[in-house]
Amino acid sequence: MARKLVHNITKIIIFAFIMSVVMLSVKVPDKYISQNLVKKLALFISGDVNSESMYDAYFYIDLATVILITSAIYFFTMKLFKKLRSK
């Protein structure tokens, strides 16, 4: 039981490390997110396009992007670890 707990905690730490690296490498969402997309999402979320709703939309898109990239890297990293351990 303790071994499984340590294994799960290690996976969480690896995911958090990968996520922090991705967050630091992505930087500013203004550079890679279209302003038209942000306006549409802000209108969908709050029903109004103002600076606060646009910042919220930038945040949500940035968070979704970081989680998606992190999940992909984590998935392939775990597959690689599994292959290396099986040899």
N, C-alpha and C positions, 0 to 999 in steps of 0.2 A: 504494500500500500504506500509506504513512504517513497519507494522507488518511482511509482507512477506519479505521485505528487511532485517530486523533483523533476521528472520528465515534463510534466505539464507546465511547471513554473519556468523551466528552461525554454520551452516553446514560446511562452508569453514574452520572455526577455528578448529572445531572438526577433520576434515580431516587432516589439517596441524599438529595438535597435535599428532594424531595417526601416521602420516608419520614420524615425528621427533623421536618418540619413536621407530618405526621400524628401522629407519636409525641408531640410536644409538645402537640398539641391534644386528644388522646384522654385524657390524664392517668391517672386511677386506674381500673383495670378493675372494681373493686368496684361502681362506680356503674352500669355498663351490662351486667354479666354476672350472670345468675341464680345464686344459691347452690346451687339444686338441680342445675343443669347442671354446676356445678363439682364437686359431690359425685359425680355420676355419672361424670364424666370422670376424677376422681381414683381412683375405684373401678376403672374400666376400665384405667387406666395402671398403677397399683401394686398393685391388689388389696386396698387398705386405705384407709380415709378417715381421715387424720390431717392435722395442720397443714402438714407438709412437702409431702404429696401434693396438698393443696388449693392451696398456693402454686405448685407446678409446673403444676397445671391452669390457674390464673389466668394464668400466664406464657404457656402454650401457646395459650390462647384469645386473649389479648391480642396475641401475635405474629401469629397467623393473621389476626386482624381488621385489624391494621395493614398487613400485606402485601396483603391483599385490597383494602383501600381505596386503598393506594398504587398497586397495579397498575391499578385502574380509572382513577384520575386520570392516571397515566402514559400509559395507552392513549389516552385522549381528548386529552391534551396532544400526543402525537405525531401523532395524526390531524389536530389543528388546525394544527400546524407544517407538516405535509405539504400541507394545503390552502392555507395562506398562501404557501408556497414555490412552489406550482404556478401561482399567479396572476401 
